[in-house]
Amino acid sequence: MKYRLAYILAIWFGCGRFPKAPGTAGTMGAIPFYLLLRVYGGVPAVAIATAVVALIGVWASHQVVRKLGIQDPQIVCIDEVAGVLITWLAAPDGWIGLLAGIVLFRLFDQVKPWPARPAERLPEGWGVMMDDVVAGVWAAACLLAGRALGWL
């Protein structure tokens, strides 16, 4: 039962089973969750949920990594959810902020700027989650810069 719950959360309710680009599917799968949080609780609710998802993600991905024996299984996408939620903390309201956050997060998730690559080498669930957390921080920083410059 514990592993089943971990698996469902780790693959973000099925997004990780998407046959092509499961990380992008996980990112897109975070949109309804984010919109509900943002509309009904505002940025504070998004911030709290982000921390909760990140912590649960460490546990859930750890369980899946142990069971499958693969360091960072592609099916695990709760890390993308946590990362994009971090990004959206800095996004302005509206579809432009939402879309800009997705594009920037996916870019930094692929490029893996410092310290994302070293974070990947952390053990099990921590390594799965932390590179995406770093990507989310970089993407959020870009959104904040874009807002400060009046681009968003």
Secondary structure, 3 states (H helix, E strand, C coil): CHHHHHHHHHCCCCHHHCCCCHHHHHHHHCHHHHHHHHHHHHHHHHHHHHHHHHHHHHHHHHHHHHHHCCCCCCCCCHHHHHHHHHHHCCCCCCHHHHHHHHHHHHHHHHHCCCCHHHHHCCCHHHHHHHHHHHHHHHHHHHHHHHHHCCCC
